[in-house]
């Protein structure tokens, strides 16, 4: 092994040890955290959105609208479980909107503690300001010319579904029942479409998962042969110089984040021109492109075509579908185990960022990175570089797949809530790569996994 390659290995060992230590400290903090307010992540907005969507769906058809009140009452009781959590502000707002829309309960009593309720999206000054606006919209006297202005003023504080309900309530209060019913009917049809799409996705995922159990057993029984090393003719350390790309990615990411934090602290007025989420995504792109640049440097010891993006329809499409089918039941089992161990500390940074995106530009920038750019870069670095280098070094494909899958998981800031399913995803992707020897099936499988999170965020929080 050359001195340069040995240096890259030590850099990676130190960086991964840092990730393990950091995530362990976060886990201990979450596990021992005691607070008046129960911790809950931004994914709670998905559950709140789903409850409200299911209730509002009854307004889509005159045949079902009679059930809207009972469904809204049931949803309101469920949302009250979020009182005392970090999502209390959002839950109280939706309960008040359902009470006003369906004609039950006491909206004034529900909204009274809104200004002091914890919120996932809003700061304390924003909560006080928007709580006053919401009370004005739902409780005070209104005129028709104020409806549009109030709706626009409330827009930064709530998702489109809440704004639709608020607009319907306001038009009803000023006496324009036709407009009120039209807005509520539109919200109902959108809810039917999104809840129906979720049902289709869950049914398809369930069928694939059932098939995946059989495929997993069949794969273990068949014991498909794999070579001892990806390049048997090359020396064990032939791919080690490529590890500089992975080490550079982590170093550049830290440097870009530090630079970005310093710039924000020195020039906070820059926030007027870009969102934090969009800037973070652009810095990630910069770090990724700089690190991938190490892979194009000539290396006479590396085998030719050691990174491949070829696509063979018959084998690669089957491997992609089989990998997805096998991963789904494993991920479901991992989610069940995590929910039993840490039911209130589960988090998904990608979903959190999508929920927090302040504008369409930031949202679609994050979507591009989550669905296209991120899977490409991560597959090149973790499957193409790390997994292949470990496999070439150790001569053990399953050990290399498990280790690279675990290291892939710990660099994502989720720890226990994401460690199991991300490690499983990384391992499945590594095995798919070992059989196809192409990154394209892995990129597609990775993109499908991320697309599911993006689609859920869009359906339930927009």
N, C-alpha and C positions, 0 to 999 in steps of 0.2 A: 504494500500500500504506500502510495506517495505521501509526502509530508502534507501537501495541500489537501488530499482526500481525508487524511487523518484529522486535519484541522476542521474540516466540514463536519465530520462525525462528532467531534467534541462540541462544536457549536450547537448541533442539534440536540445532543444529550443534555447540555446545560439549559437550553431553551425549553425542552420538554419537561425537565425537572421543575423549572420555574412554573410552567403551566399546571403541573400536578400539584405543587405546593399552593399556588394561588387558588385553584379550584377547591382544594381541601379546606383551606381557610374559609372560603365562601360557604362551603357545605356546613362546616361547624357553626358558622354564624347563623345560617338559616335554621339549622336543626335546634339550636339553643336559644333562638330569638324569642323574646317575650315582649309584648307590646300591648297597649290598650286596643290598638287597631289590628285586626288579624291581617297578616300579609297575604296578598293575592296578586297575581301578575296580570298583565294587560290582556292575556287571553280570556280573562273573565268577560271582556266585552263581547267575545264571540258567543258565550253562553247567554248573556243578557240579550244580545241581538237575536239569537235563535228563538228565545222565549217570546219576544215581542213579535217577530216575524210570523210565528205560528199563530199568534192571536189575531194579528191584523189580516192574515190570509182569509179569514172568514168574511171580510168585507168585500171580497172580489166578486161575489155572486149574490144576487137577491135571495136565492134559495138558502144560502148559508148565513146571511147577515144576522139572522135572529139569534144565532149562537155566539155572536161576537161578544156580548156582554159576559156570558158565563166563561168564555175562553179568556177574556181580558182579566176577569177576577182571578182565575186560576194562575195566569201569568204574573199578576201583581203579587199574589201570595208567594210565588216562587222567587220573585225579585226581592222581596223583603228579607230573604235569607242573606242578601248581600249588604244589609245594613250592618254597620260595624266593621266593614272591610274597606280596603283601599278603593273599592268601586261603589261606595255608598252614594256618591253624588250622581253617578250615571243611573244607578238603580232607582233612586228617589225620583229623578226626573222622568224616567219612563213610567213609573207607577202613577205619577201625577197626570201624565199625558193619557194613559189608559183610563184613569178615573174620569177625566174630562171627556174623552172620546166616547166611552161606553156608558157614562152616566151612573157611576156608583162611587162610594167612598167619599172622602173629604180631601180634595186636592189642596186646599189651603193648609190643612194640618200636615200633609205630606211635604209641602214645599217650605214650611216654616224653618226647619233646621238645615235647609239646603246650603246656605252660605257657609256653614261650619262643617259640612260633611266632607270627608276625604275624597279625592278624585284622582283617577289614573292620568287624565289628560291635562288638567288645569292646575295652575298655581293658586296659592291662597288669595292674592288680590283678584285674579281672574274669577275665582269661584264666587267671591262676594259681588263682583260687578255683574256677572251673568246671572247669578241667583236673583238679583233685583230685576233684571230684564225679563227673566222667565216668569216671575210673579206678576210683572206688569202685563205680559202677554196672556197669561192664563187666568188671572184673577181681576185685574183692573178693568175699568170701562174703556172700550175701544171704539174707534171710528174706522170706516172702510179704508181711508187713505193711509192709515198707520199699519195695516196688515203687512204689506210688502216691505216697509221700512223695518218693522220689528223682525220679520223673518231674516232679512239680510243682516241685521245687527246680531242675531242669535247664531248665525251660520258657523262662526269659528268654535262655538261651544258644544256642538252636538253633531252626530252623523245625519245623513239625509233622511233616514226614516223618522227620527225624532222631529226634524224640521217639517216633514210632511204632516205628521200628526198635529204639530203645533199650528201649522197653517190651516188645517181643516177645523181645528177648534176655534181659531180666531175668526174665520169666515162664518162659522155657525153662531158665534157670539155677536157678530155685527148684523146678523139676520139674513145672510146670503147662504141659505141651505143648499142651493144648487152647486155653488162652488165648493162648499164644504164636502158634500157627498162625492163630487168629482175628484177632489184631491185624495180623499180617503179610499175611493175605488181604485185609483191609480196605485196607491201604496199597497192595496190588497193584491192586485194582480202582480206587482213586482215581488211581493212576498211569496205568492203561490209559485211563481217561476223559480225563485231562488231556493225555497224549501224543496220544491220538486227536483231541482237539479242536484241538491244535496242528497236527496233520497236515491236518485239514480247513481250518483257517485258511490254512496255507501253500499248499494246493492252490487255494483260492479266490483268494488273492492272486496266485499264479502265473498263473492263467487271466486274471484282470483285467489283470495286467501285460502278458501277451502281446497281449490286446486293446488295451491302452493304447498299445503301439508302433504298431499300425495306426491307431488314432485320432489319435495325434500326427502321423503322416505325412499323414493325410487332412486334419487341421486346417491344417497348413502349406500344403498344396496348394490347399485351398479359399480360404484368405485371407478369412475372414469379416470383413466391414467393421465397424469401430467408429467412433464419432464422434470428432472431433478433441479435444473436451473433454466431460466429463460433463454440463456445463450451458453450451451454446454461447451462450445469450443473456446469461449473467452475465459480469462482468469476471473476468480471470484470478486476481485475489486474493480472490474472493468467499468462499472457504472458509478463508482464512488464519486468521481469528480462532478457528476450531475447533482449531487447533494448540495452543492453550493447554491443552486437555485432555490431550494427549499429554505436553507438557512438565510439567504438574502431576503426571501419573502417575509419572514418573521422580523428581521432587523429593519427592513424598509417600512413594514407596517407600524412597528413601534415608533420609528423616527417620524413618519408622517403624522401619526396620532399626536405625538408630542409637539410637533411643529404646529399642527392645527389648533391644539389647546392653547399654545402661546399666542398665536395670532388672534384667537377669539378673546383672550384675556386682555390683550393690548388694544384691539380694535373691535369692540363689541358692536359698533355701528355696521360692520360687515353683514350682520345677520339680516339687514334689510334687503340684501341682494341674493342671498341663498339660504337654504335651510340646512340645519345641522345634518340631517339624514342624507341629503344630496351631496354635501361636502364630504361626508364620511365615505360614501360610495365612490366618489371620484378619487379620493386618496387611496382607497383599496385598489382601484384600477391602476393607479400610478405604481403602487408597490408591486402589483402582480406583473405588470409589463416590464418593470425593471428586473424583477427576479427571473422571469421567463427568458429575458435576454441572455442569461448565463447559459441557457440550453443551446443557443445557436453558435456559441463559441466552438471552434474546431477542437476536437479531441481525438487523437489518433488511436487511443486505446479502446474507445467505445465501439461496440458493434454497429454496423450500418443499419439504418432504419430501426433503431431500438425504440423509437416512439412512432406508433402507427395510428392513423385515423381512417383506415380503409373500412369499407362497409360491404359485407356480403349478405345479401338479403336473406337467404335461407338460414344460415347458421347464426348470424348476429342478431337478426330480429327474434329468432327463437330464444337465444340466450338472454336478450333483454327482457322478453316477456316472462321467461322462467325465473330470472333473477328478481323481477318485481313480484311475481306470485309467491316466491319463497320468502321474500323480505316482509310482506304484509302480515302474515301470522306471527312472525318473530317480533315485529314491531308492536303488534297488539298485545302480545304477552309481556313485552318490556314495559309498555304503558300501564298495564295492569299491576305489575310489580311496583312500579314507581308510585302509582296512586295509593298503594297500600302503605308504602314507607313514608312518603312525603306528599300527602294529598294537597297541601296548600302552597307548596313552594315550586310547583312546576312552572317552567318558563320557556319561551321560544323567542330568542332575540329577533329572528326574522319577522315573526308575527308582530312582536312589539314595535318594531320599526315601521312596519306597514300601518299599524294602528295609529302611530304617532305622526305619520307623514302629514305635514301641514297644508300641502297643496298638491294638485295633480302632477306637476313636474317632479316633485320629490317622490310621489308614489310610483310613477312609471319608471323613474330612475332606479328605484329599489327593485321593482319587478324585473327590469332588464338584468340587473346584477344577480338576482336570486334565481332566475329561470335560465339565463343564457351565459352570461360572463362568469359568474361564480362557479357553476358546475364545470365549465371548460377549464378554468385555471386550477381548481382543486383536483380534478381528475388528472391533469398533467403532472401536478406536483406530488400528489399522494399515491396515485396508482402508477402513473408512468415513471416517477422518480423513486419515491420512498419504497413502495412495495417491490418494485423490480430490483432495486439495490439490495434490499434485505433478502429477497429470494435468491439473487445471484450469490450473495455472501454465504447464506446459511444452507442453501440447497433444500430447504423445507418450505413448501408452498403454503401449507396451512398455518404454520407458525408465523410466517411472514405476513399472511393475510390477517391473522388475529392481532399481531403487534401493530401493523400499519393501521388497522381499523380502530384500535384503541387510541393510538396517537392522533388519528384523524378526529376522534370524538373529543379528546381533552382540549384541543385548540379552539373548540366552539364554547362560548361562555354560557353553558347550561348545566354543567356538572351532572349531578345525579339524575335530574329530570331528562337530560338528553344523552347522558353517557351510554346507557344501554342501547337505545335504539340507533344512535349514531355509530356506535362501535359495530353493531350488527350490520348497519348499512355499509360501512366501510369494508367490513369483511366480505359481504356479498359482492360488492363492487370489485374487490380484489380477485375473487374467485371467477367472476364473469370475465375480467380482464385476462386471467390466467388461461381460460379456455379459448377466448376469441383472439387474444393478443392484439386487440384494437381498443383504443380509447373511446371510440364513438359509441358503442353500446353502453359503456359506463356513463358517459356524458348524458345520454338520453335518459337512462334510468335515474341518475341524479337529478336531472331537470324535472322529470315527472314527480319525484318526491317533493321537490321544492314548489312545483306548480300547485300541488294539492294544498299546501299551506297558503300560498298566494290567493288561490281561488276561494278558500274559506274566509280569508281576511276580507276579500272583496264582497263576498255574498253577505256577510254578517255585520260588517262595520261600515258599509257604504250605502 
